[in-house]
């Protein structure tokens, strides 16, 4: 059960807590009462505690595992990217047909 204990917080921490009031409890920083400030502080402390435990459980072990893999040369998670395919070359017959088709329009442009 919660106890009523008074603590003093520094001005910069209070400014941070007040700035988070809209996001956390939906009350603007100008309308905060002393009770709202207490509730807000407790919720922010709890958020930070959860975030810290998540970092310990998920990020740090994965990061250390990744570093260990690099250091030991474990290449199980590395895969080769496929090389880009070369575009197909146009065959000689197709080149002649393209040249004939283009020649039709070249004659029209000069006449205009």
C-alpha positions as CSV (number, residue, x, y, z in Angstrom):
1,X,0.0,0.0,0.0
2,X,1.2,3.5,-0.8
3,X,2.5,5.7,1.9
4,X,2.3,9.5,2.1
5,X,5.9,10.6,1.9
6,X,7.0,14.0,0.8
7,X,10.0,14.4,-1.4
8,X,11.5,17.5,-2.9
9,X,12.3,17.4,-6.6
10,X,14.6,19.8,-8.5
11,X,13.2,22.5,-10.7
12,X,14.4,20.9,-13.9
13,X,12.9,17.5,-13.0
14,X,9.6,19.2,-12.2
15,X,9.6,21.0,-15.5
16,X,10.2,17.6,-17.3
17,X,7.3,16.0,-15.3
18,X,5.0,18.9,-16.0
19,X,5.9,18.7,-19.7
20,X,4.8,15.1,-19.8
21,X,1.4,15.7,-18.2
22,X,-0.6,16.0,-21.4
23,X,0.8,12.7,-22.7
24,X,0.6,10.7,-19.6
25,X,-2.6,11.8,-17.8
26,X,-4.2,14.1,-20.3
27,X,-4.1,17.3,-18.1
28,X,-2.3,20.4,-19.3
29,X,0.7,21.5,-17.3
30,X,-1.0,24.7,-16.2
31,X,-4.0,22.8,-14.7
32,X,-2.0,20.3,-12.6
33,X,-2.9,20.0,-9.0
34,X,-0.6,18.6,-6.3
35,X,-2.4,15.3,-6.4
36,X,-2.1,15.2,-10.2
37,X,1.6,16.0,-10.0
38,X,2.1,13.0,-7.6
39,X,0.2,10.7,-9.9
40,X,2.1,11.9,-12.9
41,X,5.4,11.5,-11.2
42,X,4.6,7.9,-10.1
43,X,3.5,7.0,-13.7
44,X,6.6,8.5,-15.3
45,X,8.8,6.6,-12.8
46,X,7.0,3.4,-13.6
47,X,7.4,4.0,-17.4
48,X,11.1,4.5,-17.0
49,X,11.3,1.4,-14.8
50,X,9.5,-0.7,-17.5
51,X,11.7,0.8,-20.3
52,X,14.9,0.0,-18.3
53,X,13.8,-3.6,-17.7
54,X,12.9,-4.1,-21.4
55,X,16.3,-2.8,-22.4
56,X,18.0,-5.3,-20.1
57,X,15.8,-8.2,-21.3
58,X,15.8,-7.6,-25.0
59,X,18.3,-5.2,-26.4
60,X,21.5,-5.8,-24.4
61,X,21.6,-9.6,-24.7
62,X,20.9,-9.3,-28.5
63,X,23.5,-6.6,-28.9
64,X,26.1,-8.7,-26.9
65,X,25.2,-11.8,-28.9
66,X,25.7,-9.8,-32.1
67,X,29.1,-8.5,-30.9
68,X,30.1,-12.0,-30.0
69,X,29.2,-13.3,-33.4
70,X,31.4,-10.6,-35.0
71,X,34.3,-11.3,-32.7
72,X,34.2,-15.1,-33.3
73,X,33.6,-14.9,-37.0
74,X,30.2,-16.7,-36.7
75,X,28.8,-16.0,-40.2
76,X,25.5,-18.0,-39.8
77,X,23.5,-14.8,-40.0
78,X,25.3,-13.3,-43.0
79,X,24.0,-14.1,-46.4
80,X,25.1,-13.1,-49.9
81,X,23.0,-10.6,-51.7
82,X,22.1,-11.6,-55.3
83,X,24.1,-10.0,-58.0
84,X,22.2,-7.7,-60.4
85,X,21.4,-9.4,-63.6
86,X,22.7,-7.9,-66.8
87,X,20.1,-6.5,-69.2
88,X,19.5,-8.7,-72.2
89,X,21.2,-7.5,-75.3
90,X,19.1,-6.6,-78.3
91,X,19.5,-9.0,-81.1
92,X,20.5,-7.8,-84.6
93,X,17.1,-8.4,-86.1
94,X,15.4,-6.4,-83.4
95,X,17.9,-3.6,-84.0
96,X,17.1,-3.4,-87.7
97,X,13.4,-3.3,-86.9
98,X,13.9,-0.5,-84.4
99,X,16.0,1.4,-86.8
100,X,13.4,1.1,-89.6
101,X,10.6,2.1,-87.2
102,X,12.6,5.2,-86.1
103,X,13.4,6.1,-89.7
104,X,9.7,6.5,-90.4
105,X,9.4,9.3,-87.9
106,X,12.6,11.0,-88.8
107,X,11.3,11.6,-92.3
108,X,8.1,13.2,-90.9
109,X,9.9,15.5,-88.6
110,X,12.0,17.0,-91.4
111,X,9.0,17.5,-93.6
112,X,7.1,19.5,-90.9
